[in-house]
Amino acid sequence: MKKISVKNIDGTIEEVDLINAFKINDINKRFVILSKGEKVGEGMSKIYISEFVENEPGVFSLIGITDDDVWAKVKQAMKEIVEG
């Protein structure tokens, strides 16, 4: 699994696992699925899903998903990834 560095709000840098990245064309937004290796049950890991934008070449920001319609589209895209 590919490791990427994420800068947190407090300025600290954290290495996380990039599980997947995908674009939803009809809303023209890109998303990532990340893991910090946190266990939430037997054989289960906690994942994080976020929109991302490229501020300048190679510099990205993660944006929380707050819109219910966008979140529904993200869940549908993730379902298609798993099934596909």
OpenMM code with the backbone's topology and positions (N, CA, C; nanometers):
from openmm import Vec3, app, unit

residues = "MET LYS LYS ILE SER VAL LYS ASN ILE ASP GLY THR ILE GLU GLU VAL ASP LEU ILE ASN ALA PHE LYS ILE ASN ASP ILE ASN LYS ARG PHE VAL ILE LEU SER LYS GLY GLU LYS VAL GLY GLU GLY MET SER LYS ILE TYR ILE SER GLU PHE VAL GLU ASN GLU PRO GLY VAL PHE SER LEU ILE GLY ILE THR ASP ASP ASP VAL TRP ALA LYS VAL LYS GLN ALA MET LYS GLU ILE VAL GLU GLY".split()
positions = [
    Vec3(0.0848, -0.1169, 0.0000),
    Vec3(0.0000, 0.0000, 0.0000),
    Vec3(0.0896, 0.1236, 0.0000),
    Vec3(0.0504, 0.2231, -0.0748),
    Vec3(0.1293, 0.3455, -0.0861),
    Vec3(0.1101, 0.4329, 0.0377),
    Vec3(0.2197, 0.4864, 0.0880),
    Vec3(0.2170, 0.5803, 0.2003),
    Vec3(0.2210, 0.7220, 0.1446),
    Vec3(0.1423, 0.8110, 0.2050),
    Vec3(0.1477, 0.9525, 0.1710),
    Vec3(0.1576, 1.0322, 0.3008),
    Vec3(0.2066, 1.1538, 0.2911),
    Vec3(0.2163, 1.2421, 0.4068),
    Vec3(0.1016, 1.3411, 0.4038),
    Vec3(0.0380, 1.3583, 0.5189),
    Vec3(-0.0743, 1.4507, 0.5325),
    Vec3(-0.0380, 1.5517, 0.6402),
    Vec3(-0.0573, 1.6792, 0.6094),
    Vec3(-0.0334, 1.7842, 0.7083),
    Vec3(-0.1640, 1.8107, 0.7819),
    Vec3(-0.1623, 1.7909, 0.9132),
    Vec3(-0.2802, 1.8120, 0.9958),
    Vec3(-0.3019, 1.9603, 1.0223),
    Vec3(-0.4189, 1.9931, 1.0728),
    Vec3(-0.4545, 2.1317, 1.1019),
    Vec3(-0.3550, 2.1949, 1.1987),
    Vec3(-0.3036, 2.1152, 1.2936),
    Vec3(-0.2077, 2.1688, 1.3914),
    Vec3(-0.0658, 2.1804, 1.3368),
    Vec3(-0.0481, 2.1471, 1.2081),
    Vec3(0.0822, 2.1618, 1.1441),
    Vec3(0.1687, 2.0370, 1.1461),
    Vec3(0.1270, 1.9347, 1.2211),
    Vec3(0.2050, 1.8115, 1.2256),
    Vec3(0.1852, 1.7326, 1.0960),
    Vec3(0.2880, 1.6570, 1.0602),
    Vec3(0.2832, 1.5738, 0.9407),
    Vec3(0.2610, 1.4295, 0.9840),
    Vec3(0.1718, 1.3614, 0.9158),
    Vec3(0.1381, 1.2242, 0.9504),
    Vec3(0.1460, 1.1369, 0.8256),
    Vec3(0.2088, 1.0206, 0.8371),
    Vec3(0.2141, 0.9241, 0.7276),
    Vec3(0.0906, 0.8356, 0.7369),
    Vec3(0.0183, 0.8225, 0.6257),
    Vec3(-0.1022, 0.7407, 0.6214),
    Vec3(-0.0957, 0.6509, 0.4985),
    Vec3(-0.1781, 0.5452, 0.4999),
    Vec3(-0.1882, 0.4557, 0.3853),
    Vec3(-0.2948, 0.5083, 0.2896),
    Vec3(-0.2585, 0.5220, 0.1632),
    Vec3(-0.3533, 0.5593, 0.0595),
    Vec3(-0.4179, 0.4307, 0.0097),
    Vec3(-0.5454, 0.4123, 0.0399),
    Vec3(-0.6164, 0.2908, -0.0002),
    Vec3(-0.6665, 0.3043, -0.1430),
    Vec3(-0.7259, 0.4189, -0.1745),
    Vec3(-0.7804, 0.4402, -0.3081),
    Vec3(-0.8036, 0.5895, -0.3296),
    Vec3(-0.8050, 0.6289, -0.4547),
    Vec3(-0.8409, 0.7652, -0.4940),
    Vec3(-0.9308, 0.7529, -0.6160),
    Vec3(-1.0325, 0.8371, -0.6228),
    Vec3(-1.1261, 0.8283, -0.7344),
    Vec3(-1.1898, 0.9641, -0.7599),
    Vec3(-1.2446, 0.9801, -0.8787),
    Vec3(-1.3128, 1.1035, -0.9177),
    Vec3(-1.4575, 1.0703, -0.9476),
    Vec3(-1.5467, 1.1590, -0.9065),
    Vec3(-1.6876, 1.1485, -0.9433),
    Vec3(-1.7102, 1.2559, -1.0487),
    Vec3(-1.7231, 1.2114, -1.1722),
    Vec3(-1.7266, 1.3034, -1.2859),
    Vec3(-1.8460, 1.3985, -1.2847),
    Vec3(-1.9649, 1.3508, -1.2455),
    Vec3(-2.0833, 1.4379, -1.2559),
    Vec3(-2.0822, 1.5543, -1.1572),
    Vec3(-1.9960, 1.5489, -1.0538),
    Vec3(-1.9811, 1.6645, -0.9644),
    Vec3(-1.8390, 1.7223, -0.9731),
    Vec3(-1.7549, 1.6619, -1.0583),
    Vec3(-1.6189, 1.7092, -1.0840),
    Vec3(-1.5379, 1.7268, -0.9555),
    Vec3(-1.5412, 1.6214, -0.8695),
    Vec3(-1.4662, 1.6244, -0.7444),
    Vec3(-1.3871, 1.4952, -0.7311),
    Vec3(-1.2707, 1.5049, -0.6620),
    Vec3(-1.1844, 1.3890, -0.6391),
    Vec3(-1.1807, 1.3571, -0.4898),
    Vec3(-1.1708, 1.2276, -0.4605),
    Vec3(-1.1771, 1.1806, -0.3227),
    Vec3(-1.0665, 1.0791, -0.2961),
    Vec3(-1.0274, 1.0669, -0.1688),
    Vec3(-0.9315, 0.9664, -0.1266),
    Vec3(-0.9895, 0.8860, -0.0115),
    Vec3(-0.9452, 0.7614, -0.0043),
    Vec3(-0.9744, 0.6748, 0.1098),
    Vec3(-0.8399, 0.6474, 0.1752),
    Vec3(-0.8275, 0.6830, 0.3031),
    Vec3(-0.7017, 0.6735, 0.3770),
    Vec3(-0.7183, 0.5858, 0.5003),
    Vec3(-0.6076, 0.5310, 0.5483),
    Vec3(-0.6067, 0.4555, 0.6728),
    Vec3(-0.4852, 0.4968, 0.7541),
    Vec3(-0.5035, 0.5033, 0.8854),
    Vec3(-0.3927, 0.5297, 0.9778),
    Vec3(-0.3509, 0.4013, 1.0493),
    Vec3(-0.4095, 0.2884, 1.0071),
    Vec3(-0.3782, 0.1601, 1.0700),
    Vec3(-0.4497, 0.1380, 1.2018),
    Vec3(-0.5524, 0.2167, 1.2290),
    Vec3(-0.6276, 0.2035, 1.3543),
    Vec3(-0.7263, 0.0876, 1.3434),
    Vec3(-0.7239, -0.0007, 1.4406),
    Vec3(-0.8147, -0.1156, 1.4426),
    Vec3(-0.9441, -0.0781, 1.5137),
    Vec3(-1.0571, -0.1239, 1.4571),
    Vec3(-1.1874, -0.0959, 1.5187),
    Vec3(-1.2637, -0.2240, 1.5488),
    Vec3(-1.2006, -0.3342, 1.5318),
    Vec3(-1.2621, -0.4635, 1.5580),
    Vec3(-1.1737, -0.5699, 1.4974),
    Vec3(-1.2084, -0.6919, 1.5216),
    Vec3(-1.1273, -0.8018, 1.4709),
    Vec3(-1.1259, -0.8008, 1.3183),
    Vec3(-1.0084, -0.7803, 1.2624),
    Vec3(-0.9930, -0.7800, 1.1175),
    Vec3(-1.0451, -0.6542, 1.0489),
    Vec3(-1.0779, -0.5510, 1.1252),
    Vec3(-1.1347, -0.4282, 1.0680),
    Vec3(-1.0434, -0.3100, 1.1000),
    Vec3(-1.0279, -0.2206, 1.0017),
    Vec3(-0.9499, -0.0986, 1.0210),
    Vec3(-1.0379, 0.0228, 0.9969),
    Vec3(-1.0127, 0.1276, 1.0714),
    Vec3(-1.0832, 0.2543, 1.0533),
    Vec3(-1.0301, 0.3210, 0.9275),
    Vec3(-1.1206, 0.3732, 0.8443),
    Vec3(-1.0792, 0.4448, 0.7239),
    Vec3(-1.1318, 0.5876, 0.7285),
    Vec3(-1.0665, 0.6722, 0.6513),
    Vec3(-1.1046, 0.8129, 0.6397),
    Vec3(-1.1296, 0.8419, 0.4926),
    Vec3(-1.2353, 0.9153, 0.4648),
    Vec3(-1.2702, 0.9513, 0.3280),
    Vec3(-1.2794, 1.1032, 0.3222),
    Vec3(-1.2145, 1.1606, 0.2218),
    Vec3(-1.2097, 1.3058, 0.2114),
    Vec3(-1.2031, 1.3477, 0.0659),
    Vec3(-1.2594, 1.4633, 0.0374),
    Vec3(-1.2371, 1.5256, -0.0928),
    Vec3(-1.0954, 1.5822, -0.0908),
    Vec3(-1.0296, 1.5858, -0.2068),
    Vec3(-0.8999, 1.6515, -0.2119),
    Vec3(-0.8914, 1.7416, -0.3337),
    Vec3(-0.8163, 1.8487, -0.3162),
    Vec3(-0.7916, 1.9440, -0.4247),
    Vec3(-0.6415, 1.9708, -0.4303),
    Vec3(-0.5931, 1.9972, -0.5505),
    Vec3(-0.4523, 2.0296, -0.5693),
    Vec3(-0.4383, 2.1812, -0.5697),
    Vec3(-0.3732, 2.2342, -0.4673),
    Vec3(-0.3560, 2.3787, -0.4536),
    Vec3(-0.2505, 2.4311, -0.5506),
    Vec3(-0.1455, 2.3551, -0.5656),
    Vec3(-0.0368, 2.3839, -0.6596),
    Vec3(0.0228, 2.2485, -0.6933),
    Vec3(0.1029, 2.2381, -0.7965),
    Vec3(0.1542, 2.1070, -0.8353),
    Vec3(0.2174, 2.0299, -0.7188),
    Vec3(0.1583, 1.9142, -0.6887),
    Vec3(0.2104, 1.8280, -0.5830),
    Vec3(0.1685, 1.8647, -0.4422),
    Vec3(0.0902, 1.9708, -0.4249),
    Vec3(0.0448, 2.0135, -0.2921),
    Vec3(-0.1077, 2.0030, -0.2879),
    Vec3(-0.1564, 1.9161, -0.1981),
    Vec3(-0.2990, 1.8858, -0.1923),
    Vec3(-0.3574, 1.9235, -0.0567),
    Vec3(-0.4861, 1.9564, -0.0568),
    Vec3(-0.5601, 1.9799, 0.0669),
    Vec3(-0.6729, 1.8794, 0.0756),
    Vec3(-0.6979, 1.8311, 0.1972),
    Vec3(-0.8116, 1.7430, 0.2222),
    Vec3(-0.9269, 1.8277, 0.2733),
    Vec3(-1.0457, 1.7995, 0.2224),
    Vec3(-1.1647, 1.8769, 0.2580),
    Vec3(-1.2711, 1.7799, 0.3072),
    Vec3(-1.3241, 1.8061, 0.4243),
    Vec3(-1.4289, 1.7215, 0.4797),
    Vec3(-1.5541, 1.7242, 0.3932),
    Vec3(-1.6259, 1.6134, 0.3919),
    Vec3(-1.7500, 1.6024, 0.3151),
    Vec3(-1.8653, 1.6392, 0.4072),
    Vec3(-1.9291, 1.7541, 0.3801),
    Vec3(-2.0367, 1.8020, 0.4662),
    Vec3(-2.1729, 1.8003, 0.3979),
    Vec3(-2.1735, 1.7901, 0.2654),
    Vec3(-2.2979, 1.7923, 0.1892),
    Vec3(-2.3538, 1.6503, 0.1777),
    Vec3(-2.4790, 1.6321, 0.2203),
    Vec3(-2.5407, 1.4988, 0.2181),
    Vec3(-2.5512, 1.4409, 0.0778),
    Vec3(-2.5774, 1.5246, -0.0225),
    Vec3(-2.5867, 1.4759, -0.1602),
    Vec3(-2.4509, 1.4266, -0.2101),
    Vec3(-2.3451, 1.4993, -0.1788),
    Vec3(-2.2098, 1.4575, -0.2168),
    Vec3(-2.1760, 1.3274, -0.1453),
    Vec3(-2.2077, 1.3188, -0.0154),
    Vec3(-2.1780, 1.1985, 0.0613),
    Vec3(-2.2507, 1.0772, 0.0010),
    Vec3(-2.3736, 1.0941, -0.0433),
    Vec3(-2.4476, 0.9841, -0.1065),
    Vec3(-2.3767, 0.9387, -0.2341),
    Vec3(-2.3259, 1.0324, -0.3117),
    Vec3(-2.2526, 0.9973, -0.4343),
    Vec3(-2.1211, 0.9264, -0.4024),
    Vec3(-2.0537, 0.9693, -0.2969),
    Vec3(-1.9291, 0.9050, -0.2546),
    Vec3(-1.9575, 0.7607, -0.2122),
    Vec3(-2.0623, 0.7399, -0.1329),
    Vec3(-2.0962, 0.6041, -0.0898),
    Vec3(-2.1282, 0.5154, -0.2088),
    Vec3(-2.2000, 0.5690, -0.3077),
    Vec3(-2.2323, 0.4918, -0.4281),
    Vec3(-2.1048, 0.4576, -0.5053),
    Vec3(-2.0135, 0.5534, -0.5179),
    Vec3(-1.8871, 0.5277, -0.5883),
    Vec3(-1.8053, 0.4212, -0.5157),
    Vec3(-1.8014, 0.4269, -0.3835),
    Vec3(-1.7278, 0.3268, -0.3067),
    Vec3(-1.7906, 0.1883, -0.3236),
    Vec3(-1.9213, 0.1818, -0.3266),
    Vec3(-1.9907, 0.0547, -0.3491),
    Vec3(-1.9520, -0.0027, -0.4865),
    Vec3(-1.9462, 0.0826, -0.5886),
    Vec3(-1.9074, 0.0377, -0.7215),
    Vec3(-1.7634, -0.0095, -0.7253),
    Vec3(-1.6746, 0.0564, -0.6497),
    Vec3(-1.5348, 0.0132, -0.6423),
    Vec3(-1.5263, -0.1259, -0.5826),
    Vec3(-1.5987, -0.1486, -0.4727),
    Vec3(-1.5945, -0.2779, -0.4040),
    Vec3(-1.6521, -0.3882, -0.4936),
    Vec3(-1.7616, -0.3576, -0.5622),
    Vec3(-1.8272, -0.4576, -0.6459),
    Vec3(-1.7551, -0.4801, -0.7777),
    Vec3(-1.6756, -0.3794, -0.8226),
    Vec3(-1.6263, -0.3793, -0.9551),
    Vec3(-1.5001, -0.4404, -0.9909),
] * unit.nanometer
topology = app.Topology()
chain = topology.addChain("A")
for resn in residues:
    res = topology.addResidue(resn, chain)
    for name in ("N", "CA", "C"):
        topology.addAtom(name, app.Element.getBySymbol(name[0]), res)
